[in-house]
Amino acid sequence: MVQKDILQEEMKAVDYVQVYESPQFKEFLKRKRKFIIPMTVFFFIFYFTLPILTSYSTILNTPAIGDISWTWIFAIAQFVMVWILSSIYVRKANTFDDEAEQIIRDQLK
Amino acid sequence: MDPIVIALFLAIVILTLFVTYIAAKKTKSTGDFYTAGGGLTGFQNGLAIAGDYLSAASFLGIAGMIALKGFDGFFYSIGFLIAYLVVLFLVAEPLRNLGKYTLADMINARFDARKVRGVAALSTLTIVLFYMIAQLVGAGALIQLLFDIPYTVAVLIVGCMMTIYVLFGGMIATSWVQIIKAVLLMAGMVIVSFMVLLKFNFNISAIFTEVKTATSYGADYLNPGIHYTEPLGTLSLMLALVLGTSGLPHILMRFFTVKDARTARRSVITATWTIGIFYILTLFLGFGAAIFVGEATILEANPGGNMAAPLLAEAIGGNILFAFISAVAFATILAVVAGLVLSGASALAHDLYGQIIKKGRISDKQQMMAARIAALGVSVVSILISLYAQYLNVAFLVSLAFCVAASANLPVILYTVYWKRFNTTGAVTASLCGLISALVLVSISPSVFSPVEGAALFVGEPIFPLDNPALVSVPLGFIGGYLGTILSKEKDYARFAEVSVRAHTGFKVHNK
């Protein structure tokens, strides 16, 4: 019985264009993009600001805490950013997983 | 040689061979061989990614560079880590959802053309070979210093070990060697950093104050600009570091060892934390070496600064810690080269032989055979080249590998998943433009031609000004793919719909 189900599933050709164009998938993709694109733009800007500032100015060389300058604070902030963004990503991605499973249940099976 | 060094060295050899023996018994199919049957947990794979990624260049090279050049060495730490955001946000999950064993598999989810697979396999092999030679030559020189054995013997030992792991234990052995290495490396880093911090009563600010007077650079030591004086050169390097990682075949391959995108994501998180902590600690190793070992002694041991970390261990922890850090360096080298052999073998045996020459009509048994022969081939070729390259300055090969990965692989990966209009011609032109421009520009750059004898591979005036050409070659890869696509007629909207649905939902049709 179970085997028969799997066989039937294999036989059924999936119309991906139909899924792709469905409002459900379109909406899902839009939400994903609205999250990923601004985040990606943000971390690239944050990252490149450091070498740009250190290469073209000495503004970060001023001391922040004792002998630790702003350069180092900014450098360590890069690490903090990675950990914060990756946690945010995981939380968000888990909700995307639920949506993806819903699409598979509704349209692909 | 110190008996403790020999004991720890042998302990690593025996432990990894034992792991290989167990793995060999579990390796029954091609899937086991290439991807450990997709059976690793997110945490295990995360550690393995860290083990695969943190090479001796990271461990010894960055610590040495921070010790000798201050802040500029830390640029590498930052770039190598932020790269994981690119992997996490853009690459890991679609890759896991679309691929099977190799990067080319993922691209082939969209394009059947054999030339696309061929070009992808070509760039994989280029990266693997360059990276491996850099690792092996570096390893030979390093082991020579650490354990006082001749270069040739050192290269042969590392070469034989990596061949044994991959040939018999495939991905299962490789993964576990990488996990063991990651744990050892992190332990070593934490111990040494802890001892450095202890000397300053955990007052980080005091370390900064101390290091200001420890080197010949004085207060400038803490400011950027000692090594990287050329703004565009710095930016180009930073670009290669941040984009290169998501195109490195041995890193990408690690995402096929987990069962789904969710686990792939979890492994990136574990890897990101491990790698992040590691790179923060490089700071204490670097500063510690500058303070407790001193510039002159570091330079005397090795002009590249590679001995900074082991010498620091010796200075603050005596012979035992020196032996332990040396053993960690050895394990580090083994884990990275094993990962490289495996990804090279997969491109040769799976992509070129199995899919292109045999057109996929090949039994599982034949595939395993081909994979093992390819692993042996990749190993032998890279060992032979490395034996001859002892006196060449091959430091540029690592940055070249990152540059090829960023310029040839990343554009194709991103276009395949995210660009509707992208087509076969575009995939070929993107890869070739990125690959060729990276190769040509590096070969006429200051890292290959230097007027100072011994500073680079050849003596002469460089034609191209940047050490790392990523600033030019990455845009060329993207532009090449764009032009190749819009100048050719082919469109396959249905195929893109399929790739997009599968990449984003993780849906798989059975037996496909």
Interface residues (C-beta under 8 A of the other chain):
Chain A: I6 E9 E10 V14 Y16 V17 V19 Y20 E21 F25 F28 L29 K32 I36 M39 T40 F43 F44 Y47 F48 L50 P51 I52 T54 S55 Y56 T58 L60 N61 I65 G66 D67 I68 S69 T71 W72 A75 I76 Q78 F79 V82 W83 L85 S86 S87 Y89 V90 A93 D97 A100 E101 I103 I104 L108
Chain B: F71 F74 F75 I78 G79 L81 I82 Y84 L85 V86 L88 F89 L90 E93 I204 S205 F208 T209 K212 L222 N223 P224 G225 Y228 P231 T234 L235 M238 V242 A261 R262 R265 R266 V268 I269 T272 W273 G276 Y279 I280 Y493 A494 F496 A497 E498 S500 V501 R502 H504 T505 G506 F507 V509 H510 N511
